[in-house]
Amino acid sequence: MTIDLLTEKIEPGAFDIERNRILAGMCSHNLKRNIEQLAPPATVTAATLTAEFGIADYCEDDDFPSVGKSIFTVTLVDDRGKAWRCTSIDERILADD
């Protein structure tokens, strides 16, 4: 899933649901507010949030715990074409209930 943080466009369309539109709006508002506080203000030409959910990482084998790894990356690009990326990895072991 990718969210354009400047336009709040969500792709692919299957992820363009109300909950994600609310998230996109909150992230976009926060980003724009933080950009305005920079001195001098930065000119951000592109800002994307990419989420790769580790659904395929889940293991059905009883001998191994189920692990789901999701990777979240935010990329900002300025008017000079310079890009900044920040990646966060969330890895969880799912316990049997």
N, C-alpha and C positions, 0 to 999 in steps of 0.2 A: 504494500500500500504506500502511496506517495501523496503527500499534502503539499501544495504550493502555498507557502505561508504568506505570500503577498496577495494572492487572489482567492485563497481558501478553496481552490479546486482540489478535489479528491479523486484519485485514480487507483485502481480500476473502478468502474462504476458500481460494482457490487459492494464496495466499501463506502459509497456515498450515501450513508444513512444518517439519521438525525443525531445520534450520539457522536458520530465522528465529525459532523458539521459543527456541533457545539465545541468539541475539542479543537477543531481547526480555527474557529473564531477566537477562542481563548488564547491559543498560541499566537495567532496573528496579532491580536491586540497587544499582547505582552511584548512581542518582538518590536512592533512599531513604537511602542512607548519607550522601550530601552534604546532604540536607535535615536530617537529624538533627544535623549538625555546625553548623548555623546557630544563632546566639544572638540572640534566642530562636528556638526551632525554628519554621520556617515551616509553615503549614497549606496544603498543596497539595491542591486538590480535583480537579484534572484535569491530566494530563500526556500529551501525544501526540507521537509521532514520525511524520511523514508523509514518504514517499519517492515522488517522481515520477521514474520512469526515462525517459530521453530516447530510447526505442527509436524513436519516430517521427522523430527528428532525423537518423537515419542516412540518408545520401545514397547512391544507387546510381549516380550519374552519374560517369563516369571522369574528367571534367574537374575535379571538386571532391573534396577529401578527405572522408572520412566523419567526422562530428562527432556525438558523443553527449553530451547535457547532462542531468545528473541533478540534481534539486533536493531537498535534505533540510531539513525544517523541524521544529524542536522547539518546542512551545507548552506553557507552564506557566500554570495559572490558580490563584489563591489563593482563600481563603474570602471575600474581599471582591469577587471577580469580576474582579480585575485580571489581565490576561494579559501574559505576556512571550513573545516569539518570537525565535528565532535561526534564520537560514537560511544554508545552505551550498550553493554551486553547484559541481558537479564537471563540468568540460567536458574531454573528451578527443578528440584526433584519432587515429583508428585508422589505422595504417599497413598497407599491403598487404604480405602475406607472400610 
